[in-house]
Amino acid sequence: MSTSIEPVSPPPTAADLAGLGALLRDAVEGGASVGFMLPLPDAEVTVYWTSVYAEVGSGSRILLAAREAGRIVGSVQLALAGKPNALHRAEVQKLLVQRTHRGRGLGTALLQAAEAAARAGQRSLLVLDTSATGNALGLYSRCGYTRAGVIPRYARDPDGPFIDTVIYYKELARP
Ligand SMILES: CC(C)(COP(=O)(O)OP(=O)(O)OC[C@H]1O[C@@H](n2cnc3c(N)ncnc32)[C@H](O)[C@@H]1OP(=O)(O)O)[C@@H](O)C(=O)NCCC(=O)NCCS
């Protein structure tokens, strides 16, 4: 089945809010350290995605969704730095692919779409952090991200233990 990757803007449809919520829950319940702890209340998920849409609406964030037959199966975000001295920079956040759809290149395609969106918005430096024990390290290395370093005990995994975090960056070729 073919998958499309497109930007998402407010207002959210009920189906998209539910789809994004299920995607986030699937990642967290799968052990991904993406900002949330277990148990994860539905209200926390809704508040999170509502705030993401608000930032998309204000122009400080880009949200891309991967869909299969209209249903969201992956997403990625770019948080656009707003300081006057950092308008060339964005942070890649919450690269998520539903567990049933992993290992088929969708994460790579989402990251590449985020890079294209960054280029289109004149953002030439991407930064990100990810768990040192997570499953995204290979993808970021393969996609040309440079490992800047590791911060010990930066966050917790959803079950509680502290985890180290790897910081990556990538300078995009200027047009
Ligand atoms: C990280 C994550 C987004 C990757 O998504 P994905 O769709 O599985 O990514 P890809 O399929 O592009 O790549 C994953 C692996 O599948 C392999 N792969 C890529 N295309 C493939 C294909 N067509 N067929 C089979 N395997 C493939 C890749 O070699 C890659 O292996 P690597 O990690 O050793 O490089 C996903 O695992 C996830 O949502 N994790 C939880 C959240 C998270 O940790 N996000 C990142 C931090 S914010």
The ligand as a Tripos MOL2 file, in Angstrom:
@<TRIPOS>MOLECULE
LIG
   48    50     1     0     0
SMALL
NO_CHARGES

@<TRIPOS>ATOM
      1 C1         13.3460    5.2600   14.7650 C.3       1 LIG1
      2 C2         12.1370    4.9460   13.9190 C.3       1 LIG1
      3 C3         11.4050    6.2430   13.5470 C.3       1 LIG1
      4 C4         12.6100    4.2630   12.6100 C.3       1 LIG1
      5 O1         11.4870    4.0380   11.7810 O.3       1 LIG1
      6 P1         11.5520    2.9580   10.5920 P.3       1 LIG1
      7 O2         10.3900    3.2180    9.7000 O.co2     1 LIG1
      8 O3         11.7030    1.6000   11.1350 O.co2     1 LIG1
      9 O4         12.9040    3.4180    9.8710 O.3       1 LIG1
     10 P2         13.5640    2.7790    8.5710 P.3       1 LIG1
     11 O5         12.7460    1.6270    8.0860 O.co2     1 LIG1
     12 O6         13.8060    3.8790    7.6140 O.co2     1 LIG1
     13 O7         14.9420    2.3050    9.1240 O.3       1 LIG1
     14 C5         14.9700    1.3600   10.1900 C.3       1 LIG1
     15 C6         15.8160    0.2020    9.8230 C.3       1 LIG1
     16 O8         15.1380   -0.5360    8.8210 O.3       1 LIG1
     17 C7         16.0380   -0.7900    7.7470 C.3       1 LIG1
     18 N1         15.3090   -0.5740    6.5090 N.ar      1 LIG1
     19 C8         15.1910    0.5800    5.8240 C.ar      1 LIG1
     20 N2         14.4810    0.4020    4.7150 N.ar      1 LIG1
     21 C9         14.1290   -0.8970    4.7160 C.ar      1 LIG1
     22 C10        13.3750   -1.6810    3.8470 C.ar      1 LIG1
     23 N3         12.8210   -1.1640    2.7280 N.pl3     1 LIG1
     24 N4         13.1710   -2.9640    4.1870 N.ar      1 LIG1
     25 C11        13.6780   -3.4920    5.3070 C.ar      1 LIG1
     26 N5         14.4270   -2.7560    6.1810 N.ar      1 LIG1
     27 C12        14.6350   -1.5080    5.8750 C.ar      1 LIG1
     28 C13        17.1240    0.1820    7.8160 C.3       1 LIG1
     29 O9         18.3440   -0.4250    7.4370 O.3       1 LIG1
     30 C14        17.1390    0.5810    9.2600 C.3       1 LIG1
     31 O10        18.1430   -0.1050    9.9450 O.3       1 LIG1
     32 P3         19.1800    0.7330   10.8380 P.3       1 LIG1
     33 O11        18.3810    1.3170   11.9870 O.co2     1 LIG1
     34 O12        20.1610   -0.2970   11.2770 O.co2     1 LIG1
     35 O13        19.7590    1.7760    9.9650 O.co2     1 LIG1
     36 C15        11.1690    3.9620   14.6230 C.3       1 LIG1
     37 O14        11.8830    2.8180   15.0380 O.3       1 LIG1
     38 C16        10.4860    4.5710   15.8440 C.2       1 LIG1
     39 O15         9.4010    5.1570   15.7170 O.2       1 LIG1
     40 N6         11.0960    4.4280   17.0310 N.am      1 LIG1
     41 C17        10.5090    4.9240   18.2770 C.3       1 LIG1
     42 C18        10.5760    6.4130   18.3780 C.3       1 LIG1
     43 C19        11.9890    6.9320   18.3540 C.2       1 LIG1
     44 O16        12.8480    6.4460   19.0520 O.2       1 LIG1
     45 N7         12.2110    7.9730   17.5070 N.am      1 LIG1
     46 C20        13.5060    8.6040   17.3380 C.3       1 LIG1
     47 C21        13.8510    9.5470   18.4090 C.3       1 LIG1
     48 S1         12.8850   10.9910   18.4990 S.3       1 LIG1
@<TRIPOS>BOND
     1     1     2 1
     2     2     3 1
     3     2     4 1
     4     2    36 1
     5     4     5 1
     6     5     6 1
     7     6     7 2
     8     6     8 1
     9     6     9 1
    10     9    10 1
    11    10    11 2
    12    10    12 1
    13    10    13 1
    14    13    14 1
    15    14    15 1
    16    15    16 1
    17    15    30 1
    18    16    17 1
    19    17    18 1
    20    17    28 1
    21    18    19 ar
    22    18    27 ar
    23    19    20 ar
    24    20    21 ar
    25    21    22 ar
    26    21    27 ar
    27    22    23 1
    28    22    24 ar
    29    24    25 ar
    30    25    26 ar
    31    26    27 ar
    32    28    29 1
    33    28    30 1
    34    30    31 1
    35    31    32 1
    36    32    33 2
    37    32    34 1
    38    32    35 1
    39    36    37 1
    40    36    38 1
    41    38    39 2
    42    38    40 1
    43    40    41 1
    44    41    42 1
    45    42    43 1
    46    43    44 2
    47    43    45 1
    48    45    46 1
    49    46    47 1
    50    47    48 1
@<TRIPOS>SUBSTRUCTURE
     1 LIG1         1 GROUP 0 **** ****
